[in-house]
Amino acid sequence: MIREAKENDWDDIWPIFKEVVRLGNTYAFDPDINKQNAFELWMSLPRKTYVYVQGNEVLGTYYLKTNQAGPGAHVCNCGYMVSENARGKGIARQMCEHSQLQAISLGYRAMQFNFVVSSNTNAITLWHKLGFKSVGTLPNAFNHPSLGFIDAFIMYKALE
């Protein structure tokens, strides 16, 4: 089940966030970010945050926010995280599909991923399957812990 996150969900989201960010291979967040700063990024700044729950366990989370202000406010941005022990089970796909429906209901006309690390091939393959196009490349924009400087992609999908 996917539902909107509540503030008290943060204690269940934080281990997923910490696990993903500390690896340093998909998000351009400080790997040593503390719990409060992570809360601000994931729970306070976005317009909405959601959790994927199975039983009583949070297995994934995503945020949805306006990508730009003013004349660009019709395009949203999302970020997704799945617990390591729950990967490969279709949770990211379900969250991305859910986020598109939520975005449409909130009046967005498009979704843009600003910084998809080129080595994150599972995500890139999934986003392409879900209709996203790679519309730009940021050369050597990400300093991967084992691969060094690698590209990041901008991905985009018009919502209907």
C-alpha positions as CSV (number, residue, x, y, z in Angstrom):
1,M,0.0,0.0,0.0
2,I,1.2,3.5,-0.8
3,R,0.0,6.3,1.4
4,E,1.0,9.9,2.3
5,A,3.7,9.9,4.9
6,K,3.1,11.4,8.3
7,E,5.7,13.0,10.5
8,N,5.9,10.0,12.7
9,D,6.8,7.8,9.7
10,W,10.2,9.5,9.7
11,D,11.7,7.0,12.1
12,D,10.9,4.2,9.6
13,I,12.0,6.3,6.6
14,W,15.3,7.4,8.1
15,P,17.0,3.9,7.9
16,I,16.1,3.6,4.2
17,F,17.3,7.2,3.5
18,K,20.5,6.6,5.5
19,E,21.2,3.3,3.8
20,V,20.7,4.7,0.2
21,V,22.6,8.0,0.8
22,R,25.6,6.5,2.7
23,L,26.4,4.3,-0.3
24,G,27.0,7.5,-2.2
25,N,26.2,6.0,-5.6
26,T,22.7,7.4,-6.5
27,Y,21.9,10.6,-4.7
28,A,23.9,13.9,-4.6
29,F,23.2,14.2,-0.9
30,D,26.0,14.4,1.7
31,P,26.6,10.7,2.7
32,D,27.2,12.0,6.3
33,I,23.9,13.9,6.4
34,N,22.3,13.9,9.9
35,K,18.8,12.8,10.6
36,Q,17.4,16.3,11.0
37,N,18.8,17.7,7.8
38,A,17.6,14.6,6.0
39,F,14.1,15.2,7.4
40,E,14.1,18.7,6.0
41,L,15.2,17.4,2.5
42,W,12.8,14.5,2.4
43,M,9.8,15.5,4.5
44,S,9.7,19.3,4.8
45,L,10.8,20.8,1.5
46,P,8.7,18.5,-0.9
47,R,5.1,19.2,-1.5
48,K,4.2,15.6,-0.6
49,T,6.0,12.6,0.7
50,Y,4.7,9.1,0.5
51,V,5.6,5.7,1.9
52,Y,5.2,2.2,0.5
53,V,4.0,0.0,3.4
54,Q,3.7,-3.8,3.6
55,G,2.1,-5.0,6.8
56,N,3.6,-2.6,9.3
57,E,6.9,-2.1,7.6
58,V,7.9,0.8,5.4
59,L,9.8,-0.6,2.4
60,G,10.0,2.5,0.2
61,T,9.4,6.2,0.1
62,Y,9.2,9.0,-2.5
63,Y,8.8,12.7,-2.5
64,L,6.9,14.9,-5.0
65,K,7.7,18.6,-5.4
66,T,7.4,21.4,-7.8
67,N,10.6,21.5,-9.9
68,Q,10.7,25.2,-10.7
69,A,8.7,28.3,-9.7
70,G,6.5,30.6,-11.7
71,P,6.2,29.7,-15.4
72,G,7.9,26.3,-14.7
73,A,5.6,25.3,-11.8
74,H,3.6,22.9,-13.9
75,V,6.6,20.4,-13.9
76,C,7.2,18.3,-10.8
77,N,10.2,16.4,-9.6
78,C,10.3,13.1,-7.6
79,G,12.9,11.0,-5.8
80,Y,12.4,7.4,-4.8
81,M,14.1,5.1,-2.3
82,V,13.6,1.4,-1.6
83,S,15.0,-0.5,1.3
84,E,17.8,-2.8,0.2
85,N,16.0,-5.9,1.4
86,A,12.9,-5.0,-0.7
87,R,14.6,-4.2,-4.1
88,G,13.7,-6.1,-7.2
89,K,10.1,-6.6,-6.2
90,G,8.5,-3.9,-8.3
91,I,8.2,-1.3,-5.5
92,A,10.0,1.5,-7.4
93,R,7.7,0.9,-10.4
94,Q,4.6,1.0,-8.2
95,M,5.8,4.2,-6.5
96,C,6.6,5.9,-9.8
97,E,3.2,4.9,-11.3
98,H,1.6,6.2,-8.1
99,S,3.6,9.5,-8.2
100,Q,2.5,10.2,-11.8
101,L,-1.2,9.8,-10.8
102,Q,-0.6,12.0,-7.7
103,A,1.2,14.6,-9.9
104,I,-1.7,14.7,-12.3
105,S,-4.2,15.1,-9.4
106,L,-2.1,18.0,-8.1
107,G,-2.2,19.8,-11.5
108,Y,1.2,19.0,-12.8
109,R,1.6,18.5,-16.6
110,A,5.1,16.9,-16.6
111,M,7.6,15.1,-14.4
112,Q,11.3,15.7,-14.5
113,F,14.2,13.8,-12.9
114,N,17.0,16.3,-12.6
115,F,19.9,14.1,-11.7
116,V,19.8,10.3,-12.6
117,V,23.3,8.9,-12.1
118,S,24.4,7.1,-15.3
119,S,25.6,4.0,-13.3
120,N,22.1,3.6,-11.9
121,T,21.1,1.3,-14.8
122,N,18.2,-0.4,-13.0
123,A,16.5,3.0,-12.5
124,I,17.3,4.3,-16.0
125,T,15.8,1.1,-17.5
126,L,12.7,1.4,-15.4
127,W,12.2,5.1,-16.1
128,H,12.5,4.4,-19.8
129,K,10.0,1.5,-19.5
130,L,7.6,3.9,-17.8
131,G,7.8,6.4,-20.7
132,F,10.5,8.8,-19.5
133,K,13.0,10.2,-22.1
134,S,16.6,11.1,-21.4
135,V,16.6,14.7,-22.5
136,G,20.0,15.8,-21.3
137,T,23.4,14.7,-20.1
138,L,25.4,16.4,-17.4
139,P,29.0,15.4,-18.1
140,N,31.0,14.2,-15.1
141,A,28.5,15.7,-12.8
142,F,28.6,13.0,-10.2
143,N,31.6,11.9,-8.2
144,H,30.9,8.2,-7.7
145,P,32.8,6.6,-4.8
146,S,34.3,3.8,-6.9
147,L,33.8,4.9,-10.6
148,G,35.0,8.5,-10.2
149,F,33.4,11.3,-12.1
150,I,30.5,10.0,-14.2
151,D,27.6,11.5,-16.1
152,A,24.1,12.2,-14.8
153,F,21.0,12.4,-16.9
154,I,17.9,14.6,-17.0
155,M,14.8,12.6,-17.7
156,Y,11.4,13.9,-18.6
157,K,7.8,12.7,-19.2
158,A,4.7,14.6,-20.1
159,L,1.8,13.6,-18.0
160,E,-1.7,12.9,-19.4
